[in-house]
Amino acid sequence: MLAWLVRAALTQRVLVLACAVLLVVLGVRASTDVPLDVFPEFAPPKVEIQTEAPGLSTEEVESLITVPIETAVNGVPDLATLRSKSVLGLSSVTILFDRGTDVIRARQLVQERVTQVQSRLPSAARPPVMLPPLSSTSRAMKIGVSSKKLDQMQLSELVRWTIRPRLMAVPGVANVAVWGYRDRQLQVLADPDRLNAAGVTLNELRLATGDAVLVGGGGFVDTPNQRLAVQQASAIQTADDLSRTVIKIAGDAPVRIGDVARVTEGYAAPIGNAIIDDGPGLMLIVEKQPTGNTLQLTRDVEAAVAELRPGLKDVRVDTTIFRPATFIERSIDNLSRALMIGCLLVAIVLFVFTRDWRQALISLVAIPLSLLGAGLVLLWSGATINTMVIAGLVIALGEVVDDAIIDVENIARRLRLNREAGNPRLAFDVVLAASLEVRTAVVFASLIVMLVFLPIFFLGGVAGTFFQPLAIAYVLAIAASLLVALMVTPALCLFLLPNAPIKAEGDTRLVGWLKQRYANTLPRLIARPSLAMGIVAGGLLLSGIGYAGFKDQFLPDFRETDFLMHFVEKPGTSIEAMDRISIRASKELRAIPGVRNFGAHIGRAEAADEVVGPNFTEFWISLDEKADYDASVAKIKAAIDGYLGLYRDVLTYLRERIKEVLSGAGATIVVRIFGPDQ
């Protein structure tokens, strides 16, 4: 089989080289459209059900809503973990499924269970809502909306009717949660004394208010030729209109709503708030779908915001509060730079040791062909290119040229010997024989290298999800390099080497010097095997000592320029108190050199992934790339440590998300207490 493959490649060498050029063109073209992300999807399939219950305490939410929903969904096929959170006015039940479960089927099964229990929930509870599927890192952007002239209700209307619908239309966006939202409403504030004086009960006031704003169907009117619909126009447009509504007739005088209550425009008691650069505003959190391309989604969202800016008068929209695409771009640039430097070093080493630019060129061709071939296979299989995939390709960089070097070196040597022979054979036969001569060694060497990564494919959980893409990329690159060595390398050798100038067999000065040192050292080690064993044992001992000093850490600390900080006050702390703390922290953090902007969201938002009470605040800041990273981080931690008496931390988003997936909480240590509720 291998002999036939090499022979066919030499016979159809023009076609083989044309296919190689086509591979390069396709790879370069596809690299501009490849989906990029920070990490692979490391979270298992998840379905989250949220149920709003305004006015219910945490204990009531748990007993009346959370427990019935948990009971209903428990036992769903492929269920792995069931988690729940109950806070003031909100229940959240999260179902984690076994990896590989079809999330669409899982959502359907959960929805069927929730439908069955919905009728048994208290009247204060709104219908349960199933959150859309989100990616592992979920949050693609955080956008701050603020204004010096518009209040939060006006900003909320702008976000609700203009900004959010446009962002939701961006491909890949799963949800846009809005913190600090204030829904405009007409409020009737009853005065007990005036109610008593007018002889009006609170229930009568409530019914009159509801009837006044109710819009019903007007029916229709038939004519000999037409049926005309009757539209009922609401007479209530302003607070004054509602205040003039008659509740009842007392004697000969009507009693109006305005006689017993104050009617005003306002908003419901907030469940959360947002602070943007020292002042109130709205925080828009753009969450992406599992298949979303973070880079492309970010660019599309920024383009959508740019389109809206001309119509957002007196409104400041900051899209840089949290932008993971910046970290992705920087990571890809750094890895690409490392890849280019590695290629350059390989080229220098090849030229120094071979002394022939043709042999060096043929060997170097294996690098782009192998890496691009592996990348195309990943792309066509639907995989996302992330930092782990690129890391696998970088690791394979030095290995992909090995097969080609072995083949080129043997072919060049056989061609040189053939020229020196008295009766030289055809170059085709020499190249074919030389390639077949080393094919077994090339194939077995590649297979052994690939087998080393086999255990990684059996890793489970988050570790397997993280490192399997690295192993897949590495194995694909090695497999591609094997095909290149068997097909492209012989074809190139047949084109470039037969007519190349003959060089006398010998070593370069560097190789000769290395061989001389080796020749002087080897006899001594052979004569004294105990010395050789002692050197090896010493090396192993030093390696063990060095390994013992390493920190046990799942992933290294990423030098992200986006930071989040959690502030958790005592339960019962009001949103207004957290506002004051957040504004103070904003001023302190923004005064640190290198901090570009600040955003904070307090409490929660409707249909969002944060299930917390009003005493919870999350700060977000971004650092300038040119700032002194370590010094800025140290000052940030020092500023946060100055807030005594509350829980606080400084994290990067990627590490927080990994902790959240592993334990269901972003904390380093999670303690769970089991027992009867007494």
N, C-alpha and C positions, 0 to 999 in steps of 0.2 A: 504493500500500500504506500509506504513512504517512498520507496524507490520510484513507483509510478508517479507520485506527486512531484518529486524533484525533476524527473525526466520531462513531465508535462510542462513544468514551469520553465525549463530551459528551452524546450521546443517552441512554446508559445510565449517567449520572453517579452516580446513587444506588447502582447495583450496583458501580461502580468504587470509590466511597468505602467501601462495605461490605467489599469485598475488601481495601482498604488497611487498614481496622481489623482485619480477620481476620488479615492478615499480621503486624501488630504483636502481636496476642494470641498467635499461634503462635510468633513469634520470642521474645517474653518467656518463654513457657512452655518452649520448647526450650532456652533459655539456662541453665535450672536443671539440665538433664540432659546438657548437651553434654560430650563427653570432652575433657579438658584435659591438656596435657603441656607440657614445657619447650620441646622442639624437635621438628621432624618426624623421622620415621625416616630418618636419614641414612646408616646402615650398609647395605651391600649384603647380599643373602641369604647366610647363613653356616651352615655345618654344622661342628661340632667333635666330634672323636672322642678320647676319653681312655681310656687303658689303664693300669691299676695293675699294677705289677710289684714287689712288696715285695722288698727285698734286692738288686736289680740296681743297678749303678752307672750314672752318666749315659752313659758310653760304651756300656755293654751295652744300655741302653734304646734308644739311638739306632740301633745296628746291628741289634739283634735284633727290635725292635718298630716303631720310627718309620719306618725305611727301607722295610720290607715293606708297611706300611700306605700310605705315600706312593706307592709303586710301584703298589699296587692301585687307589687312587682317582684317580691321575693319568690324565687323558683322559676324565673324566666330562663329559658334555655341558654346555655353558655354563660351564665352569670358567674363572674369571678369575685367581685367585691361590691358590697353595698355600703354607701356612706350617706350620711345626712347631716344637715345643719339646720338649726332652728334659731332664728333671731327675732327681734321685735317686728312683728308684722310680715314675716316672710319665712316660708319653708322651702328647703332645697334638698332634694333626694338625688344622689348621683349613683348611677349603675355602671360599673366597669365590667366589660366582657372579656372573655378569653381572646388572646391575640389571634388575628385571622378571621374573627367573626365579621360577617357582613353587617355593617353599621345600619344600612337601610332596613334590612330585615329585623335587626334588633330594635330599631326605633318603632317599627310597626307592632312588634310584640308588646313593647312597653306601652304604646298608645292604647292598645286594646285593654290592658290591665287598668290603666288610669281611667279610661272611660267607664269601666265597671264601678270604680270607687267614687267617682266624681259626685254622684247624687247623694252620697253619705257624708259629704263634707259640710261644715257649718255654713249658714247663710252669709256670714261675714267674709267668707273666702271667695276670692275670684276664681274663675276657671283655671285649672293647672295649665302651665305653659311649658312646652318642651323646647329647650334652647336649641339653636341650630348646631350642626356638627362644627367643631372648631379644630384647628391644627394643634399640635403639641405646644407650640410657642404662642399660639392664639393671637396675641396682640401684635398687630402689624404697625400701628402708628398711634400716637396720642396727639391730638390737636387741641390747642387752647383757643377759645373764642372769648374775647373781652372787648369792652368799649368804655370810653370815658363819658359818653353821652347817652347810651342806651342802658336801661336797667335789665335785670336778669329775665323778667317776663318778656320784654321786647326781644332780647337775644334768643329766648326760648322759642318764640314764634318764628324768628328767622331760621333757627336751626331746624325746627320741626317741618316747616313748609318749603325751605329752600336748600339748606346745606345737606341735611341727612338724606333726603330722597336722592340727591345727586350722588352722594358717596355710596349709597346702597346699590346703585346701578353699576358701579365699577366691578368688572369681572373678578371673582375671587374673594369679594367681601362677603362675609357671613352675617355680620351684625355691626351696627354702630351704636354703642351704648353712650348715653348722655348723662354725665354727672352735673348736678346743679340745675337741673331742669325745673322750671316753674310754669306749671300749666295754668293759664289765665282762666279764671272762673268768676261768676257773680256769687257773692257770699251774702247771706242773710243772717245778720247778727241780732238775735232776739234780745229784747230788753224785758226782763221779768216784770218789772214794775208797770211798764206800759201795757204789757200783755194782760196783767191783772186788772188794770184800770179800764181797759177796753172790753174785758170779758171774753178774751180770745185764748184758747188753749194752744199749747205748742204744737199739738197734732194738727189743729186747724191751720196754723201757719205753714206747717210742712206740706199739707195737702194743697193749699192754695198756691204755694210756690211751685210745686211739681206740676200742677195743672196749667200754670201760666206759661211754663217753658215747654210743655208737651206739644209736639207737632204731630197731628194725626192725619189720616187720609181724608180727603174731601169728597171722594167718590167721583161720580161723573154725571153729565147731563146729556140725555139723548135728544137729538133733533131729527127731522125727517131725513137728513142727509149725513149727519155726523154724530159722533160720540165725543163730547168734550170733557177732558179731565178737569176737575176742580182742585186747584192747588191752594193749600192753606198756608198763608204767610205768617210767620211768627211775629207777634207784636212786640216781643221783648228783644231789644237790640242793645240797650244800655242799662246801667244801674237805675237810672231815673224811671225808665219804662217799667222795670220790675217793681220799684217802690210804689208806683201808682196802681198796682194790681189790687182789686177789691177782694178782701177775704170773706166778708159777709156784710149784711145790712143790719145795723143795730138801731132800732127805732126807725127814723127816717134818714139817718146818715150812714153812708158807707164807711166801713173800716178797711183802710188800705194797709198794705204791708209796711209802707213807710211810716205809718202811725205807731206801729208796735215794734219795729226793728230798724236797724241801720243796714242799708243795702250798699255794698261797695264792691269794687273790683279787687281781687286778690288772688292768692294761690293756696293750695292745700298745704297742710303741715309737711315740710320737706323731709324726705328720707335720706338726703345727701346734699352735698354742696361741692363746689370746686373753687380753688384759688389759683389764679393765673397771675404770676409776677406781682405779688403784694396786694392783689385786689380780687374781688369776686368776679366770677366768669363762668363759663361752661367748659367742661372737659369732654371731648369726643374721643372715644376709644374705638378704633377700627380693628375689628377682629376678622381673621381670615379663615377661609375654608381649608380643610386638610390638604387639598390638592392645589392650593393657591401658591403662586409664584411670588415670594415676598418682594423681590426687586421690582418686578413688573407691576405688581399691585401698588407698591409705594409710588412709583413714577406715575401711574394712572391716577392715583388719589391726588398727588401734587398737581397734576395737570387739571383735574377737575376743580380743585380749589383755585387754581390760577384763572380758570374760566369764570368762576363766580366772583372773584375779587372786584371787578368793576361795579357790580351791583351791591356790594357790601360796604356801603358808605358809613364812615365813622366806626367801623368794626375792624379789629385786629385779629387775624387768624395766624396762629403760630403752629407750623407743622413740624417743628424740630424738637419739641419737648421730649419725645421718645421716638426714635427712628432706627429700628433694627437693621434696615438696609445699609446704614452707614457702616455697621460692624461687618456685615456680609461683604460689602465692597472692599473694605480694608483687608479682610481676611483673604478674599480671593486675590487681591493685588499682591499681598505678601507671599502667598503660596505660589502664585504665578511667577513672581520674581525669584523665589527659591528654585522653581522649576527651570527657569532660564539660566540661573547661575549654575545649577547642576549640569545642565546640558553643555554649558561652556566649559566647565571643568572636565567633563567626560571627553569633550573634543580635544582639549589641550593634552590630556593624558594619552589619548589614542595617538595623537600626532607625535608626541614625544617618544612613545614606545614603538610605534610602527615605522616612523620616518617616511611615511608615504601618504600623501594627501588623499589618494584614491582609496586606499584601504580604510583610512579614517572616515572618509565620506560615506562609504558603503556601510560601515558599522553604525555611523550616526543616523543614517536613514531609518534604522530600526526604532529610534526613539519616537519621532512624531507618528510614524505608522502604527506603532504599538499603542501609544497613548490615545491617539485619535480613534483607532479601532475600538479600544475598550470603551471610550466615551460614547461612540455611536451606538454600541450594543446597549449600554445603559440607557441612553436617550430613547432608543426605539423600544425598549422594554417598559418605558413609562416611568423610569426612576428619576428622582430629582438629584441634581448635582449639588452636593453640599460640601462643607469643609472636610468631612470624614472621607468622602469619595476622592477629593483632590489630594488629601493626605495619603491615601492608598496609592494614587498614581505617582506622587512624589517619592514614596518609599520604593516603588518599583523602578524608579528612574535608572538606578545603577545596574539593575538586574536585567532589564530588557535588552541591553546591548551585549550581554554575555554570549548568547547563542550566536549572534551575528559575528562577534569577534572570533569565536572558535572556528566558524565556517570560513570566514575571510582569510584567517591566518593559514589554515590548512590548504585552501585553494591557491593562495599566493605562493606557498612553498612548493606545491605540486607543479604549478605552472613554471616556476623557476627551474625545478629539476627537469621538467620536460624539455625546456629550451636547451639545457646543458646536455641532454641525451643525444646520442648519435642519430637516432631515428625517432624524432619527436612525433607524438600523436596529435590528433585534432584537438583544438582547445575545448570543444564541446565535450569530448570524451573525458578530458582531464578534469574539467570542472565537475562533470557528473560523478566521476569516480571519487574525487576529493570530497564532494558533498555527502555521498553515500558512506564514505569512510568514517565520518564523524556523526552521522545522523543518530545512531543509537545513543551515543554519549549526550548529544544535544537534547534528545527527547527525554531520556531518563533524568537528566539534570533539571529540566524544566518541571517534570512531574514531581520530583522530590521537593522542589521549592514550593510548588502549589500544595502538596500534601501537608507541609508545615502549617498552613493556615486552615487546614480542615477542622481542627477543634473549635475554631471561632464560630463556625456555622452551627455548632451545637449549644452555644451560649443562649441562655434564655433571659427573659425580662428586659430591663432597660439596657443592661450591658450588651446583650446580643443585638438589640436594635441599633445601638450606637456603633458597634465595631463590625458587624456583618457587612455594611456598605463598604467599609475600608477593605475588608478581606475580599469582597467581590471585585472591587476595582483592581486590587493587586493581582488576583488570579486571572482576571480578564486580560490585563496588560501582559502578564507572562505568557498566557495562551496565544495572544496576538503576536508577541515577539517570536514564539516558536514557529508560527505560520510564516512570519516574515523571514526567519532564518532558513526555512525549508523551501521557500518559493522566490521571494524578492531578492534575497542576498545572492543566491547563485545566478539569477538573471542579471543582476547588476555587475557581478564579477565577470560574467561572460562578455558584457559590453565594455567594461573599463580596464580589465587587467591583462588580457592576452597581448595587447600591443603596447603595454606600458614598458618604460625603460627597465632593463634588468639591473637589479642592484645585488651587489655581492652579499652572500649570506653572512650575517654577523649582527652583533648587538650594538645599540647606541652606547654612548659613554655612560649614561645613567644606568642602563640595564647591566652593562659590563661591571660597573662599580658595585651594584647590588649583588650580582652573582659572585663577585670576588669575596665580598664580606660574608655571604652565605657559605661559600666554599671553605672559608677559614673557620667559621663557627661550627658548622655541622660535624666535622670529625671530632671536635672536643666534646660535643654533646653525646655523640655515639659512644665515645670512649668512657664517658662518665654519665650513665643513664640516671644515676641518683641526682645529679645536678639538674638535669632536664626536668625530672619529676619535681624537684624542689622549687624550680622556677614556676612551673605550672601551678603547684600547690600554693605558692606565695601569691600568684596572680588571682587564684580563686579566693584566697583568704581576704585579700584587699578588696575584691569585688563584693564579697559578703559583708565586709565592714561598711563599705560604701552604700550597699543596699539597705543595711539596717538603719542608716541615717536618713533614708528617704521617708517622706511623709506618706502615709496611706491615704490616698485621695482618688476618688473615681475619675475625676477630670481635673485638669489644671485650672488655675485661676485665669480667666480671660480678661485681657486688658480692654474691657468695654468702657466706652465713654458715657454710657447711660447708666444712671444709678437710681435705685429706689430705696426708700426708707419707710419703715412702718412705725407709726406712733399709735400706741394703744393706751388709752386712759382707762380709768375705772368705769365699770358698767354704770350707766345712768348719766354719764357726761353728755351735755347737750351739744348740738351742732354748733351753736354760737360760740361755746367755749373752745371747741376744736378749731373754729374759724380763727379765733384770736391766736391760738398757738401756731397755726399754720402760717398766718401772716407774719408773725414774729420770726418763725424759722425761715420763711422766704427771704426776709430782709437780711438775715445773718448769712444764709447760704449764698445769695446772689452777690454779697460783698466779697466773697472769696475769689481771688484771681483765677480765671479759667472757667468759672461757672457761667454758662451762656444764658440759661433761662431756668425757670422754675414752674412746676405745675403740681397741684395737689388735688386729690379727690377724697372727700370725707363721706363716711357712711356708704351708701350704695345707690345704685340706679336701677330702674326697672329693666327686667330681662337682661341682666348683666351677670358676669361670672364672679363677682365679689359678693359673698353672702356674709355681711358684717352688720354691726350696729352703728349708731351715730358716734360711738366712742373710738371708732377706727379711722385712721387717716393714713394715706399712702402718698409720700412725696416722690416726685420725679425731677431729676435735674440732668443736664447734659453738659459735658466738659468740652472745651475747645481742644481740637487735635494738637494745637501748638503749645498748649499749657504743659507745665511740669506735672506729669501724671501722678507720680508718687506723692509729691508735696501737696497737690490739690486734694488727693484722697485723704491724706493725713489730716488736713485742715477740716475737711467735711466731717470726718469721724469725730474730731475734737469738738466741733460745733454741735453735733448731734448728742454727744455724751454730756453736754451741758444741761440737757433737759432731764433732770432727776425726777423720780417719782412716777415715771411711766415706762412702759416697755418700748424699746426703740432698737433699731438695727439699721445697718447699711449693707445692701446687697446689690448684686447685678442681676438683671432679669433672667438670664439663661440659667444661672445657678438656682434662683428661686423657683423657676418652673420645674427643674429636675427634682428638687425636693418636694414640690407639690405633687408631682406624679408618683413619686416613691411612697410618700406617707400621707398624702391628702392635706398637708399643711406645709407652709413655707419655712417653718422653724427648723433649726438644726436637730433638736431633740423633741420628740413628741411622746407624751405620756397619756396612755388610755386607761381609764378606771372603769372596771366592771363591777356590778353588784346591784342589789335591790335599791329602788328609789324610795328611801325612808327618811 
